[in-house]
């Protein structure tokens, strides 16, 4: 019983961390790219 409980707990925690990591990575990429994107004129921006 405790083993499966810890296993599910670990799975949930892992997925949560993975989601958080993906979010932070997206934000990092955005923050890195934003100065470059702002230099590009609006016409050449991707929609």
N, CA, C and O atoms as CSV, one atom per row, in Angstrom:
chain,resi,resn,atom,element,x,y,z
A,1,UNK,N,N,0.819,-1.219,0.000
A,1,UNK,CA,C,0.000,0.000,0.000
A,1,UNK,C,C,0.855,1.274,0.000
A,1,UNK,O,O,0.671,2.118,-0.876
A,2,UNK,N,N,1.782,1.441,0.950
A,2,UNK,CA,C,2.574,2.690,0.955
A,2,UNK,C,C,3.417,2.843,-0.320
A,2,UNK,O,O,3.641,3.952,-0.804
A,3,UNK,N,N,3.880,1.695,-0.851
A,3,UNK,CA,C,4.741,1.741,-2.031
A,3,UNK,C,C,4.019,2.383,-3.203
A,3,UNK,O,O,4.566,3.273,-3.854
A,4,UNK,N,N,2.798,1.943,-3.480
A,4,UNK,CA,C,2.022,2.509,-4.587
A,4,UNK,C,C,1.692,3.965,-4.318
A,4,UNK,O,O,1.664,4.791,-5.230
A,5,UNK,N,N,1.441,4.266,-3.047
A,5,UNK,CA,C,1.145,5.656,-2.666
A,5,UNK,C,C,2.322,6.559,-2.994
A,5,UNK,O,O,2.148,7.619,-3.596
A,6,UNK,N,N,3.515,6.142,-2.601
A,6,UNK,CA,C,4.711,6.940,-2.886
A,6,UNK,C,C,4.978,7.027,-4.381
A,6,UNK,O,O,5.460,8.042,-4.884
A,7,UNK,N,N,4.657,5.950,-5.078
A,7,UNK,CA,C,4.857,5.925,-6.529
A,7,UNK,C,C,3.969,6.963,-7.212
A,7,UNK,O,O,4.436,7.715,-8.067
A,8,UNK,N,N,2.692,7.004,-6.837
A,8,UNK,CA,C,1.775,7.988,-7.418
A,8,UNK,C,C,2.185,9.397,-7.024
A,8,UNK,O,O,2.106,10.327,-7.826
A,9,UNK,N,N,2.618,9.541,-5.795
A,9,UNK,CA,C,3.071,10.842,-5.305
A,9,UNK,C,C,4.257,11.320,-6.141
A,9,UNK,O,O,4.315,12.478,-6.555
A,10,UNK,N,N,5.194,10.413,-6.378
A,10,UNK,CA,C,6.368,10.736,-7.176
A,10,UNK,C,C,5.971,11.098,-8.607
A,10,UNK,O,O,6.479,12.065,-9.175
A,11,UNK,N,N,5.061,10.315,-9.180
A,11,UNK,CA,C,4.598,10.589,-10.543
A,11,UNK,C,C,3.970,11.969,-10.637
A,11,UNK,O,O,4.273,12.734,-11.553
A,12,UNK,N,N,3.100,12.285,-9.696
A,12,UNK,CA,C,2.433,13.587,-9.700
A,12,UNK,C,C,3.444,14.712,-9.559
A,12,UNK,O,O,3.379,15.715,-10.269
A,13,UNK,N,N,4.372,14.537,-8.641
A,13,UNK,CA,C,5.388,15.549,-8.397
A,13,UNK,C,C,6.261,15.731,-9.637
A,13,UNK,O,O,6.614,16.852,-10.001
A,14,UNK,N,N,6.602,14.622,-10.275
A,14,UNK,CA,C,7.457,14.668,-11.462
A,14,UNK,C,C,6.771,15.416,-12.592
A,14,UNK,O,O,7.371,16.278,-13.234
A,15,UNK,N,N,5.503,15.079,-12.833
A,15,UNK,CA,C,4.766,15.747,-13.912
A,15,UNK,C,C,4.610,17.233,-13.614
A,15,UNK,O,O,4.708,18.073,-14.509
A,16,UNK,N,N,4.366,17.546,-12.341
A,16,UNK,CA,C,4.239,18.947,-11.934
A,16,UNK,C,C,5.536,19.704,-12.195
A,16,UNK,O,O,5.524,20.813,-12.729
A,17,UNK,N,N,6.642,19.099,-11.816
A,17,UNK,CA,C,7.952,19.725,-12.032
A,17,UNK,C,C,8.229,19.880,-13.524
A,17,UNK,O,O,8.790,20.884,-13.962
A,18,UNK,N,N,7.833,18.881,-14.290
A,18,UNK,CA,C,8.047,18.908,-15.735
A,18,UNK,C,C,7.274,20.060,-16.362
A,18,UNK,O,O,7.799,20.787,-17.206
A,19,UNK,N,N,6.012,20.222,-15.940
A,19,UNK,CA,C,5.177,21.314,-16.438
A,19,UNK,C,C,5.801,22.657,-16.068
A,19,UNK,O,O,5.890,23.561,-16.898
A,20,UNK,N,N,6.228,22.777,-14.819
A,20,UNK,CA,C,6.857,24.026,-14.364
A,20,UNK,C,C,8.119,24.304,-15.153
A,20,UNK,O,O,8.377,25.443,-15.544
A,21,UNK,N,N,8.912,23.260,-15.389
A,21,UNK,CA,C,10.164,23.423,-16.121
A,21,UNK,C,C,9.890,23.911,-17.544
A,21,UNK,O,O,10.568,24.807,-18.048
A,22,UNK,N,N,8.884,23.305,-18.183
A,22,UNK,CA,C,8.535,23.715,-19.541
A,22,UNK,C,C,8.099,25.173,-19.576
A,22,UNK,O,O,8.479,25.924,-20.475
A,23,UNK,N,N,7.293,25.568,-18.582
A,23,UNK,CA,C,6.819,26.952,-18.519
A,23,UNK,C,C,7.987,27.910,-18.361
A,23,UNK,O,O,8.078,28.912,-19.071
A,24,UNK,N,N,8.884,27.601,-17.427
A,24,UNK,CA,C,10.023,28.491,-17.178
A,24,UNK,C,C,10.940,28.541,-18.392
A,24,UNK,O,O,11.514,29.583,-18.707
A,25,UNK,N,N,11.074,27.404,-19.071
A,25,UNK,CA,C,11.923,27.376,-20.258
A,25,UNK,C,C,11.335,28.260,-21.350
A,25,UNK,O,O,12.068,28.975,-22.031
A,26,UNK,N,N,10.013,28.215,-21.520
A,26,UNK,CA,C,9.346,29.073,-22.500
A,26,UNK,C,C,9.570,30.540,-22.159
A,26,UNK,O,O,9.867,31.353,-23.035
A,27,UNK,N,N,9.427,30.871,-20.886
A,27,UNK,CA,C,9.620,32.255,-20.450
A,27,UNK,C,C,11.053,32.701,-20.689
A,27,UNK,O,O,11.295,33.835,-21.103
A,28,UNK,N,N,12.009,31.801,-20.426
A,28,UNK,CA,C,13.421,32.129,-20.648
A,28,UNK,C,C,13.677,32.400,-22.119
A,28,UNK,O,O,14.336,33.376,-22.477
A,29,UNK,N,N,13.144,31.519,-22.974
A,29,UNK,CA,C,13.319,31.688,-24.419
A,29,UNK,C,C,12.709,33.007,-24.868
A,29,UNK,O,O,13.304,33.732,-25.666
A,30,UNK,N,N,11.520,33.320,-24.355
A,30,UNK,CA,C,10.854,34.580,-24.700
A,30,UNK,C,C,11.701,35.767,-24.272
A,30,UNK,O,O,11.885,36.716,-25.035
A,31,UNK,N,N,12.218,35.712,-23.046
A,31,UNK,CA,C,13.005,36.833,-22.533
A,31,UNK,C,C,14.308,36.997,-23.311
A,31,UNK,O,O,14.809,38.109,-23.478
A,32,UNK,N,N,14.848,35.876,-23.784
A,32,UNK,CA,C,16.072,35.937,-24.587
A,32,UNK,C,C,15.765,36.514,-25.968
A,32,UNK,O,O,16.527,37.321,-26.500
A,33,UNK,N,N,14.628,36.085,-26.545
A,33,UNK,CA,C,14.290,36.489,-27.914
A,33,UNK,C,C,13.657,37.876,-27.992
A,33,UNK,O,O,13.781,38.544,-29.019
A,34,UNK,N,N,12.987,38.321,-26.944
A,34,UNK,CA,C,12.222,39.565,-27.002
A,34,UNK,C,C,13.025,40.780,-27.481
A,34,UNK,O,O,12.502,41.549,-28.288
A,35,UNK,N,N,14.263,40.993,-27.028
A,35,UNK,CA,C,15.013,42.143,-27.564
A,35,UNK,C,C,15.270,42.035,-29.069
A,35,UNK,O,O,15.247,43.037,-29.784
A,36,UNK,N,N,15.517,40.802,-29.542
A,36,UNK,CA,C,15.753,40.598,-30.968
A,36,UNK,C,C,14.466,40.804,-31.762
A,36,UNK,O,O,14.478,41.381,-32.849
A,37,UNK,N,N,13.357,40.323,-31.200
A,37,UNK,CA,C,12.065,40.446,-31.884
A,37,UNK,C,C,11.666,41.916,-32.001
A,37,UNK,O,O,11.135,42.339,-33.028
A,38,UNK,N,N,11.920,42.687,-30.954
A,38,UNK,CA,C,11.533,44.099,-30.971
A,38,UNK,C,C,12.314,44.888,-32.024
A,38,UNK,O,O,11.833,45.904,-32.523
A,39,UNK,N,N,13.522,44.419,-32.362
A,39,UNK,CA,C,14.324,45.090,-33.390
A,39,UNK,C,C,13.772,44.838,-34.792
A,39,UNK,O,O,13.921,45.671,-35.686
A,40,UNK,N,N,13.134,43.683,-34.976
A,40,UNK,CA,C,12.584,43.325,-36.282
A,40,UNK,C,C,11.326,44.150,-36.547
A,40,UNK,O,O,10.463,44.238,-35.674
A,41,UNK,N,N,11.200,44.754,-37.726
A,41,UNK,CA,C,9.985,45.506,-38.054
A,41,UNK,C,C,8.742,44.619,-38.068
A,41,UNK,O,O,8.832,43.411,-38.283
A,42,UNK,N,N,7.584,45.234,-37.837
A,42,UNK,CA,C,6.329,44.499,-37.659
A,42,UNK,C,C,5.970,43.646,-38.883
A,42,UNK,O,O,5.360,42.586,-38.740
A,43,UNK,N,N,6.342,44.098,-40.072
A,43,UNK,CA,C,5.987,43.377,-41.294
A,43,UNK,C,C,6.624,41.991,-41.334
A,43,UNK,O,O,5.985,41.024,-41.749
A,44,UNK,N,N,7.869,41.895,-40.909
A,44,UNK,CA,C,8.580,40.621,-40.989
A,44,UNK,C,C,8.276,39.698,-39.802
A,44,UNK,O,O,8.732,38.555,-39.777
A,45,UNK,N,N,7.512,40.186,-38.822
A,45,UNK,CA,C,7.147,39.352,-37.666
A,45,UNK,C,C,6.251,38.203,-38.085
A,45,UNK,O,O,5.409,38.340,-38.973
A,46,UNK,N,N,6.451,37.051,-37.421
A,46,UNK,CA,C,5.596,35.897,-37.693
A,46,UNK,C,C,4.294,36.037,-36.917
A,46,UNK,O,O,4.297,36.459,-35.760
A,47,UNK,N,N,3.196,35.687,-37.547
A,47,UNK,CA,C,1.884,35.785,-36.887
A,47,UNK,C,C,1.604,34.535,-36.086
A,47,UNK,O,O,0.551,34.427,-35.459
